[in-house]
C-alpha cells in the first residue's frame, strides 16, 4: 500500500514531541468543611489556614467540594487583594447514562480548579499559585470508594493526596485536577514515545470518531420478574490494557487516507492487505448461515467501517469482503501505546489495583479520542472576556470567561488507535460467547468486556483463554435490559432510573410471594 502514495507526498512535520517534565514537590494540605490537616500532621481550623494563605509557599490542596472552598476563599481575598488575587477554573463534562429512554446520555458538569493564589507584579519574585485536587471532580466518586478504611475522612483525603502526588513525582508527571489532565501527559512521555511524531489529521480523526465501536451488548433472554437465574460472571481482566499491549497500531508518521475517502463511491481495492493497520470502509457478504452474537446487521453490509484487528474474526465467522471503498491507516507500526499499556499493568500490580490509580491509567485511552475545543476557562482576572457566574455547589463564583476563537484538536489525538482497542475488546467478548456456546453453555448476556452464562453444576466450564477469568457466581440474577441486570452481590444499572428499579423490584416481590 505505500506504493499507492503519490511522489509529491512529503513527510509531515513532527509536532508532537516527547516532553521531559520536572514537577515540583508541593507540600499538601487537606481540607474538609472547617478543618484542615497538613502533611506534617498539624491540625487547624479553616480560619487559621486562611490567615496563613497570603504567606504560604505554593501548596497542593486536597478538598471535597474544592470549588466551594475556592468560592469561600474568593469572598475573603477578592476585595483586599483585588489586583493580585487570581484563580482559574474550567468545566469538566462527563457523559452519564440517562434515566430517560429517549435520551442516550446526559452531560454532568463539575468545576475543576486549575489553580488559585496571588499574582506578583514583580517578575523577579514571581507569583505564588496553589493547586487543588478534588476526588469527586477527578473520579466522580466519593473518597471512601477510592481509599477504604476506618480513619477519618480528613486523614483519608490527605493520604490519597500524598499517594497521588508521590506517584506523579516518581513518574515525572504534573499533578492535575482531572484524570485526563494527568494521563494525557503519558502520551508524550519519552519512555513510550522517544521521538517526535506527526499529528494525525483532524479529518481522519473526525471520520474515525463517527465509527468508534463503543460498547456492544447482547441479551438472549426476555427480561421478566418471573424468571431469575444462577449465573457465572466471566470478566476480561484489565481488558483495555491487555488489548492495547497486543494490537498492531498504525504509526501516525505514515498514516494516510486511501481510496475514495471523500465520497466512499466505488471500490479502489478488492481485498485487504495483510500488512495494513487501521480502518477500512468496505462492503461485506454475510455468511450462508447466520453466526451467533455477530455485532453486524446482516441486512446492511455496505459501507461498513471495520478495524483491521477485528476483520479476521469476521472472516472466520464466514463473512466475505466484496470490495474496499476507502482506508485510513498505515503499514508502519507504532509501538508507543503497546509500551504504555505494559507499563500500566506493572503499575497496577505494584499498587494492588488501587481504585485511585485505575481511572488515571484508563484515561490515557480516552484522551486518544478527545474532541477539538475552544479551551474555555474562567479567570478572576483577565484582560478580555465575558463575565460569568458558575455554581460551585453550595456557593457561587463570578469571574471572566475566556475561550480560544477557533477550535483546536490536541496533538495527541489518534481516534483510530482508540477504535482499535474498543474493537479488540468487543471482538474478544463475542469470541468467548461463541466459544462457550459451542461447548453447550447457555450464554445469557454479553457486555463489552464480560460474558454472563447460566451456571450448570452438571456441565463444567471449558478452559478459559487469556485475559478471561471467572469473577464470581451470582444468585437471583435478573436482566432488566441489554445493558442492565440485578443480582445478589452485583448490579449493573446504566440507563435505569430509581423509579424504574423500584417498580421492577415491586413486581419482583409480588412474583416471589405468589
N, C-alpha and C positions, 0 to 999 in steps of 0.2 A: 503493500500500500504506500510506502514512502515514494515510489516511483510516480505516483499519481499527483504529487505536488508539483506545481509549475516551478521552473527555474528561477522565476522572479521573486519567489518567497524568500525573504531574508530572515535571519534569526531575530526573534523578538527580543526587546530589551529585558534584562533580568532585573526586575524592580523589587521583587520580594526577597529581601536579603536576610541572612542569619543575623540574629541580634544577641550580643553578649551583654547581659544585664548585671548590674552591681547594686542590688537593692540594699537600702539601709535597714539596719535592725532597730526598729522603733520600740520604745517601751510601751506597755499595754495597760490600759485602764478599762475595767468592765463596769457598766452602769446599768442598773435596773431600778426603775422608779426613782426614789430619792436616795439611793445608796450607791456607793462606788467602792471598788476594790482595785488596788494597784497590783502590778506584777510582783512587787516586793512584799506584799502581804499587808500593806497599810489599808485600813478601812476608814471611810469618811462619808459624811453626808454630801449630797449633791451641791448644796450651797457652799461648802468648803471647797469643793472642786472648782466651782465657778469662780471663786475669788483667786484661785491659783492660775486659772487658764491663761491670762494675758502674759504670764512669765514662764509658762511651761514650754519645754522644747517640743519638737514635732513628736506626736504620740499617736499610737493606734488605739482608737476607742472601739470597744465592742458593746453593743447595746441592743436590747429588744425594743422594737419601735424606734429605730435610730432616727428616722425623720422627725418624730415627735421631740426627741432630745435636741435636734438641731433647731427646731422651732422655738423650744424653750430658751436655748442659748441666744437665738436671734432677738428675742424680746428683751433680753438683758443687755446685749452688746451693740445692737444696731444704732442706738442713739448716742451713747458716749463715745463710740468708736466708729462713727458714721462714715469716715473717709477711708478707713483701713479694714474694717470688718468685712470679710469676704467668704462666700461659700459657693459650691457648685453642686447641683443635683441633676438627676436625669430620671426619666420614667423607664421602668422595667416592665415590659409587657410579657405576659406568659399565657399561652393558649391553654384553656381549661375545657374539659367536656361540658357541654351544655345540658341542662335538665329539660330543655325544650326540644321535642323531637324534630321540629322544623329547622332548628339551628344546630349546625355541626359542632361548633365550639364557641366559646366566648373569650374575650381578652381580659385578663385580670392584670391590673396595673398597680404596681407599687413604686415607691420613691426610693431610689438609690442615692446615697450621699457620697459624692466623689471625694470631697474634701471640705474643710472649713478652717478658719483661722484668721490671722492678721497679716494684711499685705503691708510690707515695709517699703516706703518710698525711697529709702536709702539702698541702692543696689549693692553696696559693699557688704551690708549685713544680711540682706536677703529677707524674704518673707518666712513666716512660721505657719505652716499649714498642717492640720491634723487629718488623719484618715479615720474612716468609720465603717465598720462592718456589722451587719445585722443578719442573724441566722435565718429569720423569716424572709427577708428580702433576697438573701442568697439562695436559699433552698426551697422556700415555700412551705417550710415545716417548722414546728416549734422546736426549741432547743433540746427538749427531753427526748425527741425522736432521733436526735443525732448522737448525743452522748448520754447513755443511760447511767444511772447512779442515784444514790440516796443523798448526795450532797445538795447544798442549797443551790438555787438557780444561778445566783451570782458567782459562786465558785465554779460551777459547770461552764458558765459563759466565759469566764477568764481562762479556764483550762482549754476550751475549744479555740479561743483566740490565740493562745500561746502555741498550741499544737499546729494550727494553720500557719501562723507566721513562721515558725521554725521550719515547717515543711517547705514553704515557699523560699525561704532563705537558702535551705540546703540544695534547692534546685534552681537557684538564680532566677526566681520569679518574683515579680512585684505583687504585693497583696492588693487585691481589687475588691470592690463591694459586690461583685457578681461572679458566679461560677464561670460564665463565659469570658469575663474580663481576665480571669486567671488562665483558663485553659487556652484561650486564643494565643497566648504567648508561646505555647508549646509548638505551634505550627510555624514558628520562625526560630525554634531552638536549634542551635548548631549541633547538638547531639544527634538530631534526626535529619536536619536539613543543613548540611555543611557548606552548600554553595548557593549563590543567588539563583532564583528561578523566575520564570516568566509568570505574569498574571494571566489566569485563564480569561479569555474574552467574555465580557458581560453577556453578549448574545448567546454564547454557548451555555453559560450558567443559567440564563433565563429559560432556554429550551429544556435543559435537563430538569430544572426545578418544577416545570409543569408535569413531569413524569417521574417524580420520586415514588418509589413503590409504596411507602407508608406501611401501616400495619395491616396485615391480612388476617381476617377472622373467618372461621368456618364453624357452624353448629349443625350437627347431623340429627338432632332430635328436636321435637317441638316443645318449647317451654310450657310447663304446666305445674301448678302447685300440687297436683295429684301424683306426680312422679318425682322421686328422688333416687340418687344413686350413691354407691360407694365407689370412689374413683381413685386413680393414681395420677398424680400431677407430675409430669416429666418436664424438666426445665433445661434450657440451654445455659450452661454455666458461662457467665461473662460473654454473652453472645456477641456483642459488638466488638469487644476486644479480640475475641477468638477469631472472628472472620477478618477483622482488619489486619491481623497478623499474616493471613494466608492469601488474601485476594491479590491478584496481579493488577496494580493500578496503572493507568496511563500517565506518562510524565507530562507535566504542564509545559515544559520547554518544547515539546513536539506534538502538542495536542491541537488538531485542526478539524474542521468540518469537511466532509467528503460527500460527493454525490449531489442530489437535488435537495439540499438542506434548506433552501428558501421556500419552495412550494411543495416539496415531497411528491412531485409528479413523476411517474415512471421509475424504472429501475436503472441504476447505474452499475449494478453488480448482481450476479445471480446467487452466489453463495458466500458465506462469511469466511474471513481469513482466520486461520488458527493462531496467527501472531498478533492479531489486532485486539486491543483492550479499550473498552469504553462503552458507548451507547449506540445501538442500531435503531433505525426506523425501517421495518420490514413487513412483508406480508407472509402469513403462515397458512399452512393447510392443516386442518385438525386431524388427529388420528382416527383411523377407521372405527375404533371403539373408544368411547369416552373414558378418560382416565380420572380416577378418584382425586378429588381435592385440588384440581388444577386451578391456578389463580387467573386463568384467562377465560374469557367468554367466547365459546366456540362459535357463537353467532356473528361475532365481529372480529375477524382476524386480519383485517387490512390496517396498515399504518400502525402497527403495534410497536411500542418503544420497549426494547428488550436490552438489558445489560448483558455484556458478553459472558460474565461469570454465571448467569442463570440460563444461558442458551443451551448448554449441554444437557441440563436437566430436562428442558422442554423437548429436545431431540430424543432423549431416552424415553420420554413418555409417548413418543410417536408423532409429534408434530414435525412438519417439514417446512423448510424455508422455500418460499416461492420466488422471492426476489428482494433485494435490498434497495430501498429508496434513498437513504442517507445514513451517514455515520458521523459520530463525534468521538474522537479518541486518538490513539497513537499505537505504534508498535514498539515504542520505547517504554520501559518500565520505571516507575517511581517507587523506591523502597522506603521513603521517609515515613510514611504512615505505618508501614509494617514495623519499623523500629519503634515508633511511638507506642503502638499497641502492645508490643512485647514489654517495653519498659513499664507501661501502665499496669500490666499484670504483676510484675515484680513489686511494684509499689503496693498493690492491693494485698499481696502475700505478706509484705513487710508490716503493713498496718492492719492486718487481720480483717480485711474487707470493711474498713471503717465507713460508717454511714456519711460522715462529713467529707470523705475523700472521693467516694464513688461518683457523685454528681459532677465533681470538678473534672475528673478524667473522662467521663462520658460526654461532657460539654464540648470537648475538642472536636468530636464528630459533628455535633450540632453547628459549630462555627463554620464548618465547610459549606453550609447552605445558607449563611447569613444573607439577608437582602440588602440592597443599596438603600441608604437613608440620608437624611439631611443633617445628621449629627446634632440633634436638638438637645439643648441643655438650658437650665435655668440658673442664673448667677444672681447674687445680691447686687454686685456692681458690674455694669457692662456699659461700653461706650454707645451701643445701639441695640435695639430690640424692642419687644413689647412687654408691657407689664403683665404678669401672670400670677395668680394665686393658686397654690396647689394644696390639696388636702393631705395631711400627714397622718391622719388617724383621729386623734383627739383634738388636734390643733390645725392651724393653717400657716402657710409660709408664702410670703409675697416677694417676688424677685423679677428679674428681667429675662425673658425667654429669648434665646438666640438660636439660629439654625443656619446651616450652610445653604447657599442659594441653589445648589444643584445636588442631586443625589449621587453619592459615590459608593462604590462597592469595595469592601476591604480586599486587599491583595491576596489574602489567604484563602478566599472563597474558591472552592472546587466542588461544585454540586455533583459532578459525575462520580467523584470518589465517594461522596456521601451516599449516592444512589446505589453504588455497587455494594456497599456494606449492608444497606437495607435489603437489597435483592438477595444477597447471600443468606441473611438471617431468615427471610421468608422462604426461600428455596429449601433451606435446611429443615424448617418445621414441616413443610409439605412432604419432603422426602421421608422424614421419620414417620409421619402419619401413614404414608403409603407402605412403608416397610412393616409397620405394626399391623396394618390391615391385611397384608399378605400372610401374616402369622396369626390370623384369625382373632386379632384383638379388636374390641369394639371401641373405635375412636369416637368420642362424643364432641370434642371441641378442640379447635386449633387456634392458638394465639400466635402473635408474631414470633415469640421465642419460647413457646411451650406447647405441649400436647397433653390433653386430658383423655384418659381411657377408662372404661369401666373395669373395676377390679374383679378379677376372676381367680378365686383361690385354686381352682382346678386346672388353670392354664398359666404356666409361668411365662414371664416376660422373656423375649429373645434378648440376646446380648446387645446392649446399647453402645453405639459408637460415640466417639468424642464429637461435640462437647456435652453430650446428654447425660443427665443424672436424674434419678428419682428423687424429687424434692420431698414429697410426703404423700400419705394416703389420707383422703378426705371423706368424712362421713356426711350423709344428708346433703349431698351436692345437688343443687337445682340450678339449671341455666335460666337466666332471665332474658337474654338476647344473645346475639353473636359475640358481643363484647363482654357481657356481664354474667356473673354467677354468684351464688351464695353457698356456703358450706360451713361445717364446723371447723374452725381453725383458720379459715381463709375466705376472703370475699374479694371479688373484682367488680367494681360498680361504676365504670365510666359511662356517662350519659344517663344515669339513673338518679332521679330526684329522691329526696327523702319522702315525699308524698307517695310516689310510685312504689318505693320499697315498703313503706308502711302498709299500703293497700295489698301488696303481694304477700307480705307476712300475715296479714289478717286472713286472706284466703287460704294460706298455707295452714294456719291454726285450725280453721274450720274443717279442712280436709283431714287433719290429724285426729280431730275429735270424732269425726264420722268413722 
